[in-house]
Structure formats: C-alpha cells, structure tokens
Amino acid sequence: MTDYLPKEVLEGLELARKRELMKKSRLRVHVGDEVFPVLRFWETGFSLDADDAPHLRGLVDLYDGARHLYQCLIVASEEENGLMVFEFKRSTAAHDSAPVDFERDANAPVALITDYASL
C-alpha cells in the first residue's frame, strides 16, 4: 500500500478541511476595518487561514458573532499546515459596562417610579 496522493487531491483535501473549520467557527478577529475568521482557538492563542491573514501584530478584538469577547495583544508565531498561528501576549475580557468603585446594594431600587395620579 502506498501513502502517496497526487498534489491535486492533497490540495482539495486541505481546502475542504479549511472550509469545514470556517463553517464551525463563529469567532472573528477584527483589526481596524478588516475581519478574519478564526479557524482554531485555544487558551494561549488562535489560528487563521494563512492565505487570507497577513502577519498580524498588535492590538486586535476577538468576537463571537456580535458579542465582543476579548481585546488581545498578539504576535504571529509560526505557519503550520496552511494555518497562521498567533499567540497572546495579553488577553483582556471585554465587559458590557464600566467597573464601579463602590458596592451595590442587592436590594437597591432599579428605577424611580413616580405616582402621577396623586399629583
């Protein structure tokens, strides 16, 4: 039995593998006005398609659909199997609201309701 496959078959298999990874992943990297789909994501980094992604470096935003997950400082580390691998230098979770410097009472009213009928 031989382990040799024609070049066209190998390219087709690689293209099919990349398409499948793109379909499964909702993660996107936003760099200015450009958006790149994340093919793989792990705790210390992520990978993009090497054909589409430049050697990114610096501050990027990581999104899951429309939800902002992280603001990351990244560096391109290596290219392997058609994927460009990026590592986090810093990864900060994004928050919907600004942090407060005081304790919020659990029983505090959410809003002020005025009774206009008694006026």
C-alpha positions, -999 to +999 in steps of 0.1 A: +000+000+000+013+034-008+010+067+011+013+089-019-016+111-031-015+133-061-009+170-054-044+180-066-060+156-042-040+169-013-049+205-022-086+195-024-085+178+010-067+208+026-093+232+010-122+210+023-106+209+058-103+248+059-139+252+047-152+229+074-132+248+101-147+281+088-182+268+089-179+256+125-163+287+140-182+318+148-151+335+162-138+365+143-107+388+147-113+425+140-083+445+130-094+481+122-119+476+093-107+441+084-123+409+097-107+375+097-125+342+107-107+322+134-102+286+125-089+273+158-089+289+193-072+278+225-062+294+258-029+309+247-037+318+211-056+312+179-050+304+142-062+319+109-061+308+073-025+316+062-037+325+027-061+352+039-044+366+070-014+388+070+013+386+097-009+404+122+008+420+152-005+443+179-040+450+194-070+431+179-105+424+190-119+389+192-157+385+186-181+356+189-207+366+164-217+401+175-205+396+211-171+412+220-151+386+239-115+398+242-092+426+234-059+410+227-023+419+221-010+393+197+021+383+178+024+359+148+044+328+159+045+303+130+028+289+100+018+252+101-003+232+077-018+263+059-027+280+092-010+311+106-007+307+144-009+337+167-001+338+204-015+361+230+009+385+248-021+398+267-058+389+265-083+410+284-120+400+287-144+427+273-172+439+296-206+454+287-204+480+315-177+500+332-164+487+365-177+506+396-156+516+426-184+510+452-205+482+464-240+480+450-268+471+474-286+439+463-320+454+474-314+488+459-342+500+436-336+497+399-356+529+389-376+556+405-414+552+398-434+583+403-471+582+411-486+609+388-522+601+398-517+617+432-504+649+418 
